[in-house]
Amino acid sequence: MKQRIIALLTTGLLILSLAGCAAQNSTAQTLPESVTAGGSGKATAAADIAQLTLGVETEGATTEAAREKNAEAVQAAVDFLTGMGVAESDIKTERIYLGEQYDGGYQMSTRMTVLVREVDRAGEAIDGVVNAGVNSIYDVEYGVADEAALYEQALENAAADAKESAQKMAEAAGRTLGDVISVEESSYGGATLVRQQAEDGSFTDATLSAPGDLSVTAEVRVIYELK
């Protein structure tokens, strides 16, 4: 009797196992055939903003003297910039340092960044702040105000590139493309900026070179159904 029960249980387990395999095979058969393609895209636009990194360094016999000279030069630079239309919110103080010098006296330095939204006036801004008392030009960096829109265009170009590759693979197999099953973005947008290192105090009228174009790239991975 026990042997008969064991035999029945074994048979039942075998039936369940076969049913499970059949269900798995049925599920696998319902998955659509697909083709996977990667695509890359690029978008380019002319630079329309410039970010200037400026510095004011002053010395004095006392901390107060160094601070006063520094504040005067910084304020003169800010007055010039706002006078030419730069918003106060686009002028930011990044770092302030005040320290004693080895040979006596004190030195104070202020570093600030300025966003010039009219890129063709970047040279004017630099010449003006130098005349106002800025004595260090650390960097001039060009960019695009609407970088997100530029990256979206790069993504569209990457998707089109992926579709073209998928179509070629499908045609080679004698098939056609169906619906998109999934899309995966495999990059993070960021403009490749034209960077220009400037020598301190070397700017005169029209010394700033043309910023040129900026570009962003994007990459995607797309899975298409095959028909």
Summary of the structure (lengths in Angstrom):
residues: 227
radius of gyration: 32.5
end to end distance: 56.6
largest distance: 109.4
contacts: 684
relative contact order: 0.22
helix: 41%
strand: 35%
